[in-house]
Amino acid sequence: MDLDKEATNEDATIAVMVNEMEKFKKYWKLQYMQICFPVIFDPRYKYKFLEFQLKAAFGENA
């Protein structure tokens, strides 16, 4: 489902929900980075794993 398309939905409940999902998506990106920093400093994890996770979560531009 495309959020941009659903943001203009006639049903106000869906439009509000899409707006809240966009806010969550924005703040989750910030939180995701805070979660990743301890992984970088833990020698048991490799940078490649972190890179893989970021690309999986945010696409190739992560």
Helices and strands as residue ranges (DSSP letters): H 3-6, H 12-41, H 47-58
